[in-house]
């Protein structure tokens, strides 16, 4: 009956018979295993394949001596021994024991199936070579195989990707991955795809070939500890170091933020309406990302509110400045009090000190900035109103700390009065608020009080002797007085020359 059918239809029916017989037999075996507890393994699957093969031959009408069939069956069933050797020495011994790489069960089944197909082709080539009818069956099966291959291209690609993931293990169940713009937890890795779940309870089923085809960002490798970043914009009027300190305190105290590694804050951009800062903090399991982000942002809002630091609205502001804003009167009063106590300015009247202060400039220096640099040219002095600074001098190629300055201290007066280069480096230890008095303001005061020159020169001479340690040698008092007179005369000449008097 089948011989009367066209060749194409007969080939199709034969392939259907092969596939149908295999799955019917396999379904019966699974039913017995689940309902009756019958243990069926690889040998039963080989039996199903062999049964399907001979059913297809019978449908197609291929006749061969019984010895051929028995020999083919023996060779096909012998593949179970080969598969057992591969499982024992390749998968169990080499990969899992020696390389400590677990091999999934489906990979073992795929390799076993490939071995069976190789043996099957061998049987067809040598056991049934003389049967002309078989050539047509193989040709028809090849056409169907090509069609099935194209139809299952994505399926096979997913299987191959799954094998690669299982061997290389770029991630495992429980890891958090970044997939595009989403963060998701790995829930399952099967033979075809990887299933993930976002914080919103949304499941993603991504084929394994797509997973291995892109860069995999694993937030939990090699440990769960990883960094996250949040950006905050504040108004331009706020000093950067003050803002950084506030953001550091806010993020460090947030629930879920790890104490180590420490929080870091970076100034990343000068935007149109705000200065943008980035908070980098570390956390553990990524499943708490929403709660931790909320805690950091909440703490930032309250900390900035306490510090009087404003987060601006996203608007553009046109600021027209006609003249410099006057400094705070309290700052000037503080500077007057400091200068009044400075021995160098004892000869000046209150009006002259007021004149110095009014012509001076108030400036900020950030933490770790150099206010003055050793060896640099200078013609001004500084009054430290707020903050702390460290004084360094160079010796034998290295910098040595020699003093610490605090609010109310003066420095740089020698450059103001004589124009000599800076003899030390003064570096801000915290944000410093200083008043700088320049040469023009000092020159105007000295011109009005030329009698101050002698007093200033005496004080400078005495200070130089103190720095040299000469005054500590009581045995050479006459020599000290002589040096002091020489230094006084020298400084008097330098003062008149520097201020062009």
C-alpha positions as CSV (number, residue, x, y, z in Angstrom):
1,X,0.0,0.0,0.0
2,X,2.8,2.4,0.9
3,X,4.7,1.5,-2.3
4,X,1.9,3.1,-4.4
5,X,2.3,6.4,-2.7
6,X,4.5,9.2,-4.1
7,X,8.1,9.2,-2.9
8,X,7.8,12.5,-0.9
9,X,4.7,11.3,0.9
10,X,6.2,8.0,1.8
11,X,9.3,9.6,3.2
12,X,7.2,12.0,5.3
13,X,5.0,9.1,6.7
14,X,8.2,7.1,7.5
15,X,9.7,10.0,9.5
16,X,6.4,10.5,11.3
17,X,6.3,6.8,12.2
18,X,9.9,7.1,13.6
19,X,9.1,10.1,15.8
20,X,5.7,8.9,16.8
21,X,6.9,5.5,17.9
22,X,9.7,7.0,19.9
23,X,7.6,9.4,21.9
24,X,4.7,6.9,22.4
25,X,7.2,4.4,23.9
26,X,8.9,7.1,25.9
27,X,5.5,8.3,27.2
28,X,4.6,4.8,28.3
29,X,7.9,4.5,30.2
30,X,7.4,7.8,32.0
31,X,3.9,6.7,33.0
32,X,5.2,3.5,34.5
33,X,7.9,5.4,36.3
34,X,5.6,8.0,37.9
35,X,2.6,5.8,38.6
36,X,4.1,2.4,39.3
37,X,7.6,3.4,40.4
38,X,9.4,1.4,37.7
39,X,13.0,2.7,37.4
40,X,13.8,3.2,33.7
41,X,17.1,4.7,32.6
42,X,19.3,5.1,29.6
43,X,18.8,1.6,28.3
44,X,15.1,2.2,28.0
45,X,15.7,5.3,26.0
46,X,18.0,3.3,23.7
47,X,15.2,0.7,23.4
48,X,12.7,3.4,22.4
49,X,15.1,4.7,19.7
50,X,15.8,1.2,18.4
51,X,12.1,0.4,18.3
52,X,11.3,3.7,16.5
53,X,14.1,2.9,14.0
54,X,12.7,-0.5,13.1
55,X,9.1,0.7,13.0
56,X,10.2,3.3,10.4
57,X,12.0,0.6,8.4
58,X,8.9,-1.6,8.5
59,X,6.6,1.3,7.4
60,X,9.0,2.2,4.6
61,X,9.1,-1.4,3.4
62,X,12.8,-2.2,4.0
63,X,13.5,-6.0,4.2
64,X,16.7,-7.4,5.5
65,X,17.9,-10.8,6.9
66,X,17.2,-11.3,10.6
67,X,20.9,-11.5,11.2
68,X,21.3,-7.9,10.1
69,X,18.6,-6.8,12.5
70,X,20.1,-8.7,15.4
71,X,23.6,-7.3,14.7
72,X,22.3,-3.8,14.4
73,X,20.4,-4.1,17.7
74,X,23.5,-5.4,19.5
75,X,25.6,-2.6,18.2
76,X,23.0,0.0,19.1
77,X,22.6,-1.3,22.6
78,X,26.3,-1.5,23.2
79,X,26.4,2.3,23.1
80,X,25.1,2.2,26.7
81,X,28.6,0.9,27.7
82,X,30.3,3.7,25.9
83,X,28.0,6.3,27.5
84,X,28.7,4.8,30.9
85,X,32.5,5.2,30.4
86,X,32.1,8.8,29.3
87,X,29.9,9.6,32.3
88,X,32.4,7.9,34.7
89,X,35.8,9.2,33.4
90,X,34.9,12.4,31.5
91,X,32.1,14.0,33.5
92,X,32.5,12.5,37.0
93,X,36.3,12.1,37.2
94,X,37.7,14.9,35.0
95,X,35.2,17.7,35.3
96,X,33.5,17.3,38.7
97,X,36.3,15.8,40.7
98,X,39.5,17.2,39.1
99,X,38.2,20.6,37.9
100,X,35.4,20.9,40.4
101,X,32.9,21.9,37.7
102,X,29.4,20.3,38.1
103,X,28.0,19.0,34.9
104,X,24.2,19.3,34.4
105,X,22.2,16.2,33.7
106,X,20.8,17.4,30.4
107,X,24.4,17.9,29.0
108,X,25.1,14.2,29.8
109,X,21.9,13.2,27.9
110,X,22.8,15.4,24.9
111,X,26.3,13.8,24.6
112,X,24.8,10.3,25.1
113,X,22.3,11.1,22.3
114,X,25.2,12.2,20.0
115,X,27.1,9.0,20.6
116,X,24.0,7.0,19.8
117,X,23.5,8.9,16.5
118,X,27.1,8.3,15.5
119,X,26.6,4.6,16.1
120,X,23.3,4.7,14.3
121,X,24.9,6.2,11.2
122,X,27.6,3.4,11.4
123,X,24.9,0.7,11.4
124,X,23.0,2.3,8.5
125,X,26.2,2.6,6.4
126,X,27.5,-0.9,6.9
127,X,24.5,-3.0,8.0
128,X,22.1,-1.8,5.4
129,X,24.4,-0.7,2.6
130,X,22.9,-3.1,0.1
131,X,19.3,-2.0,0.6
132,X,18.5,0.5,-2.1
133,X,15.3,1.4,-0.4
134,X,17.2,2.8,2.5
135,X,18.9,5.4,0.4
136,X,15.6,7.0,-0.3
137,X,14.7,6.9,3.4
138,X,17.9,8.6,4.3
139,X,17.5,11.2,1.6
140,X,14.0,12.0,2.8
141,X,15.0,12.1,6.4
142,X,17.8,14.5,5.5
143,X,15.4,16.9,4.0
144,X,13.2,16.7,7.0
145,X,16.2,17.1,9.3
146,X,17.2,20.3,7.5
147,X,13.6,21.6,8.0
148,X,13.6,20.6,11.7
149,X,17.1,22.1,12.1
150,X,16.0,25.5,10.8
151,X,12.8,25.4,13.0
152,X,14.8,24.5,16.1
153,X,17.7,26.8,15.5
154,X,17.0,29.0,18.5
155,X,16.2,26.0,20.6
156,X,19.6,24.4,19.9
157,X,21.4,27.7,20.3
158,X,19.8,28.0,23.7
159,X,20.9,24.5,24.6
160,X,24.5,25.3,23.6
161,X,24.4,28.5,25.5
162,X,23.2,26.6,28.6
163,X,26.1,24.2,28.3
164,X,28.5,27.2,28.2
165,X,26.9,28.8,31.2
166,X,27.0,25.5,33.2
167,X,30.7,24.9,32.4
168,X,32.0,28.5,32.8
169,X,29.5,29.4,35.6
170,X,29.5,33.2,35.1
171,X,26.5,33.3,37.5
172,X,24.5,31.0,39.7
173,X,21.1,30.8,41.2
174,X,20.7,33.6,43.8
175,X,23.1,36.0,42.0
176,X,21.9,39.5,41.0
177,X,22.6,40.5,37.4
178,X,22.2,43.7,35.5
179,X,20.2,43.0,32.3
180,X,20.0,46.1,30.2
181,X,18.5,48.8,32.5
182,X,17.1,46.2,34.9
183,X,18.5,44.5,37.9
184,X,17.2,40.9,38.5
185,X,17.9,37.8,40.6
186,X,18.7,34.5,39.0
187,X,16.0,32.1,39.9
188,X,16.6,29.1,37.6
189,X,19.2,28.0,34.9
190,X,17.7,25.3,32.7
191,X,18.8,23.7,29.4
192,X,17.2,26.4,27.3
193,X,17.0,29.7,29.2
194,X,17.8,31.6,32.4
195,X,14.9,32.8,34.5
196,X,15.3,36.0,36.5
197,X,13.1,38.0,38.9
198,X,13.2,41.7,39.4
199,X,12.5,43.6,42.7
200,X,9.0,44.2,41.3
201,X,8.3,40.4,41.1
202,X,8.5,40.4,37.3
203,X,9.9,37.3,35.8
204,X,12.2,37.4,32.8
205,X,12.9,34.3,30.7
206,X,16.0,35.0,28.6
207,X,17.3,32.3,26.2
208,X,20.8,31.2,27.1
209,X,22.2,32.1,23.7
210,X,21.2,35.7,24.4
211,X,22.8,35.6,27.8
212,X,26.2,34.4,26.6
213,X,26.0,36.8,23.6
214,X,26.2,39.9,25.8
215,X,28.4,41.1,28.6
216,X,27.1,39.7,31.9
217,X,27.2,42.1,34.8
218,X,27.2,40.0,37.9
219,X,26.7,42.1,41.1
220,X,27.4,39.2,43.4
221,X,30.7,38.0,41.9
222,X,33.2,37.3,43.5
223,X,31.2,38.4,46.7
224,X,27.9,40.0,47.3
225,X,29.6,43.3,48.3
226,X,29.3,45.8,45.5
227,X,29.1,49.6,45.0
228,X,26.1,51.6,43.9
229,X,26.0,55.4,43.1
230,X,23.4,58.1,43.7
231,X,23.7,61.7,42.3
232,X,22.6,64.8,44.2
233,X,22.5,68.4,42.9
234,X,23.1,71.4,45.3
235,X,23.2,75.2,44.8
236,X,26.5,76.8,43.6
237,X,26.8,79.0,46.7
238,X,27.8,76.0,48.9
239,X,31.4,75.1,49.4
240,X,32.3,71.7,47.9
241,X,34.1,70.2,50.9
242,X,31.2,71.2,53.2
243,X,28.8,69.5,50.9
244,X,31.0,66.4,50.6
245,X,31.2,66.1,54.4
246,X,27.4,66.4,54.7
247,X,26.8,63.8,52.0
248,X,29.4,61.4,53.6
249,X,27.7,61.6,57.0
250,X,24.2,61.1,55.5
251,X,25.2,58.0,53.4
252,X,27.4,56.4,56.0
253,X,24.5,56.4,58.6
254,X,21.9,55.0,56.2
255,X,20.6,51.5,57.1
256,X,22.1,48.9,54.8
257,X,25.2,50.8,53.8
258,X,28.3,48.9,54.7
259,X,30.9,50.6,57.0
260,X,33.7,49.1,54.9
261,X,34.6,50.0,52.2
262,X,33.9,53.6,53.2
263,X,31.4,55.9,51.5
264,X,33.0,58.2,48.9
265,X,31.7,61.5,47.5
266,X,32.8,63.0,44.2
267,X,32.0,66.3,42.5
268,X,31.2,65.1,39.0
269,X,29.6,68.1,37.1
270,X,28.8,71.8,37.0
271,X,25.3,71.7,35.6
272,X,23.0,74.5,34.5
273,X,21.2,74.9,37.8
274,X,23.3,72.9,40.3
275,X,26.6,71.4,41.2
276,X,26.3,67.6,40.8
277,X,27.8,65.3,43.5
278,X,27.9,61.5,43.3
279,X,27.7,59.3,46.4
280,X,29.4,55.9,46.0
281,X,28.4,53.5,48.7
282,X,28.7,49.7,49.2
283,X,26.0,47.2,50.0
284,X,25.5,43.5,50.4
285,X,22.7,41.5,48.8
286,X,21.2,43.5,46.0
287,X,17.6,42.5,46.9
288,X,17.5,45.5,49.4
289,X,18.5,48.1,46.8
290,X,15.2,49.9,46.9
291,X,15.2,50.2,50.7
292,X,18.9,51.2,50.8
293,X,18.5,53.9,48.1
294,X,15.5,55.2,50.0
295,X,17.5,55.4,53.3
296,X,20.4,57.2,51.6
297,X,18.2,59.8,49.9
298,X,16.2,60.4,53.0
299,X,19.3,60.9,55.1
300,X,20.7,63.2,52.5
301,X,17.6,65.4,52.6
302,X,17.6,65.8,56.3
303,X,21.4,66.3,56.6
304,X,21.4,69.0,53.9
305,X,18.4,70.7,55.6
306,X,20.3,70.8,58.9
307,X,23.3,72.3,57.2
308,X,21.3,74.9,55.3
309,X,22.4,73.4,52.0
310,X,19.7,73.7,49.4
311,X,18.8,71.3,46.6
312,X,17.7,73.6,43.8
313,X,14.7,73.3,41.5
314,X,15.6,72.5,37.9
315,X,15.4,76.1,36.6
316,X,17.7,78.6,35.0
317,X,18.4,81.8,37.0
318,X,19.8,84.9,35.4
319,X,21.9,86.6,38.0
320,X,23.0,90.2,37.3
321,X,25.7,91.3,39.7
322,X,26.4,95.1,39.6
323,X,29.0,95.2,42.4
324,X,30.7,92.9,44.8
325,X,28.6,91.9,47.8
326,X,30.0,93.3,51.0
327,X,31.6,90.9,53.4
328,X,29.9,90.1,56.7
329,X,30.6,92.7,59.3
330,X,31.3,90.0,61.9
331,X,34.2,88.8,59.8
332,X,35.8,92.2,59.6
333,X,35.4,92.7,63.4
334,X,37.1,89.4,64.0
335,X,40.0,90.4,61.7
336,X,40.4,93.7,63.5
337,X,40.6,92.0,66.8
338,X,43.3,89.6,65.5
339,X,45.4,92.4,64.0
340,X,45.1,94.5,67.1
341,X,46.8,91.7,69.1
342,X,49.5,91.1,66.5
343,X,52.8,92.7,67.8
344,X,53.8,93.8,64.3
345,X,50.8,96.2,64.1
346,X,51.1,97.7,67.6
347,X,52.3,101.0,66.1
348,X,49.1,101.3,64.0
349,X,46.1,103.2,65.2
350,X,42.6,101.7,65.1
351,X,41.7,103.8,62.0
352,X,44.8,102.4,60.2
353,X,43.9,98.8,61.1
354,X,40.3,99.5,59.9
355,X,41.8,100.8,56.6
356,X,43.8,97.6,56.3
357,X,40.8,95.4,56.9
358,X,38.5,97.2,54.5
359,X,41.0,96.9,51.7
360,X,41.7,93.2,52.4
361,X,40.0,90.3,50.7
362,X,38.1,87.4,52.3
363,X,38.7,84.0,50.6
364,X,37.9,80.3,51.1
365,X,40.5,77.5,50.8
366,X,39.3,73.9,50.5
367,X,40.7,71.0,52.5
368,X,44.2,70.0,51.3
369,X,44.7,73.2,49.2
370,X,47.9,75.2,49.6
371,X,47.2,78.7,50.9
372,X,50.9,79.6,50.3
373,X,53.7,77.6,48.8
374,X,57.3,77.6,50.0
375,X,59.6,79.4,47.5
376,X,56.7,81.2,45.8
377,X,56.8,85.0,45.3
378,X,54.4,86.9,47.6
379,X,53.5,90.4,48.8
380,X,50.6,89.7,51.2
381,X,49.9,88.2,54.6
382,X,46.9,86.2,55.9
383,X,44.7,86.1,58.9
384,X,43.1,82.7,59.6
385,X,39.5,83.5,60.7
386,X,38.1,79.9,60.6
387,X,39.5,76.5,60.1
388,X,42.9,74.9,60.7
389,X,46.1,74.7,58.6
390,X,49.4,72.9,58.8
391,X,52.8,74.6,58.2
392,X,55.4,72.5,56.3
393,X,59.1,73.2,55.4
394,X,61.3,71.4,53.0
395,X,64.4,69.7,54.3
396,X,66.6,67.2,52.4
397,X,64.1,66.7,49.7
398,X,61.1,66.0,52.0
399,X,58.4,68.1,53.7
400,X,58.4,68.3,57.5
401,X,55.4,69.6,59.5
402,X,56.6,72.3,61.9
403,X,53.4,74.0,63.2
404,X,49.6,74.0,63.2
405,X,47.6,77.1,62.7
406,X,44.1,77.7,64.1
407,X,41.5,80.6,64.0
408,X,43.2,83.9,65.0
409,X,46.7,83.1,63.7
410,X,48.6,85.2,61.2
411,X,51.1,84.1,58.6
412,X,53.0,85.4,55.6
413,X,53.7,88.8,57.2
414,X,57.4,88.7,56.1
415,X,56.4,88.7,52.5
416,X,53.9,91.5,53.1
417,X,56.6,93.8,54.6
418,X,59.7,92.9,52.7
419,X,58.5,91.1,49.5
420,X,60.7,88.1,50.2
421,X,59.7,84.6,48.9
422,X,57.6,82.4,51.1
423,X,59.7,80.5,53.6
424,X,57.1,77.7,54.3
425,X,54.1,76.0,52.8
426,X,50.7,76.5,54.6
427,X,48.2,73.8,53.7
428,X,44.5,73.8,54.8
429,X,43.6,70.8,57.0
430,X,39.9,71.7,56.8
431,X,38.0,74.4,54.9
432,X,39.7,77.7,55.8
433,X,38.2,81.2,55.8
434,X,41.1,83.7,55.6
435,X,41.5,87.5,55.2
436,X,44.4,88.5,52.9
437,X,46.1,91.8,53.3
438,X,48.0,93.0,50.2
439,X,50.9,95.3,49.6
440,X,48.9,98.3,48.3
441,X,46.8,98.5,51.5
442,X,49.9,98.3,53.7
443,X,51.8,100.8,51.6
444,X,49.0,103.4,52.1
445,X,49.1,102.9,55.9
446,X,52.9,103.2,56.1
447,X,53.0,106.3,54.0
448,X,50.6,107.9,56.5
449,X,52.7,106.8,59.5
450,X,56.4,106.8,58.4
451,X,57.4,106.5,62.1
452,X,56.1,103.0,62.1
453,X,59.0,101.9,59.9
454,X,61.5,101.8,62.7
455,X,59.2,99.9,65.0
456,X,58.4,97.4,62.3
457,X,62.1,96.9,61.4
458,X,62.9,96.3,65.1
459,X,60.2,93.7,65.5
460,X,61.2,91.9,62.2
461,X,64.9,91.9,63.4
462,X,63.9,90.4,66.8
463,X,61.7,87.7,65.1
464,X,64.5,86.8,62.8
465,X,66.9,86.3,65.8
466,X,64.2,84.1,67.5
467,X,63.9,82.0,64.4
468,X,67.7,81.5,64.3
469,X,67.7,80.6,68.0
470,X,70.3,83.3,68.8
471,X,68.4,84.7,71.8
472,X,68.7,81.5,73.7
473,X,72.5,81.9,74.0
474,X,72.7,84.1,77.1
475,X,76.6,84.0,77.1
476,X,76.8,86.2,74.0
477,X,74.5,89.0,74.9
478,X,76.7,91.7,73.3
479,X,76.9,89.7,70.1
480,X,73.1,89.4,70.1
481,X,72.6,93.1,70.5
482,X,75.1,93.8,67.6
483,X,73.2,91.3,65.3
484,X,69.9,92.8,66.3
485,X,71.1,96.3,65.3
486,X,72.4,95.0,62.0
487,X,69.2,93.2,61.3
488,X,67.1,96.3,62.3
489,X,69.1,98.4,59.9
490,X,68.7,95.8,57.1
491,X,65.0,95.5,57.6
492,X,64.5,99.3,57.7
493,X,66.3,99.6,54.3
494,X,64.3,96.8,52.9
495,X,61.0,98.3,54.1
496,X,61.8,101.7,52.5
497,X,62.9,100.0,49.3
498,X,59.9,97.7,49.1
499,X,57.3,100.4,49.8
500,X,59.2,103.0,47.8
501,X,59.6,105.5,50.7
